[in-house]
Amino acid sequence: MFGKFGMEEVPGAFGTSASFALRLGQTVFSSASLLFMCLDVDFYAYTVFCYLVTVMGLVIPWSITLLVVDAYSVFIKCLPHQRRLIFMILLGDMVLSYLSLAAACSTAGVTDLLLDADGSYCPPKLCSRYQLSAAMAFLSWFLSSASCLFNFWIFPSL
């Protein structure tokens, strides 16, 4: 079904060095998104920004946990691929990927709207932080969706 690729050879699948790199990127970008958003104490004035903070607050521990498991698997090389485990990771990645995309899109949209409102609602320096936060959330979403797709690819072979 997978041609020349076996389950262990799918790049980016759970327990590989590429998955470790994806999880590391997710952790870095979601942490950066949270940091840029929380540098301002007024982010809670808009529900969209609170939503981004909440979603990134869920993505960070998920990514760190799977980063540690991937690191263990890569360096110790003794993590079995179990169908239930891959299914739970696939489901978690899928849910968090959708939530991250929604948070990034809504944050970018509201920030653009605030900038277009003659700058009276959002000073340019503050809105640039919100834009950076949305950009980091998009990058985190991209890596999360890639991880989800790679795990979805190996799931039928288990």
Disulfide bonds with the S-S distance in Angstrom:
Cys122-Cys127 1.85
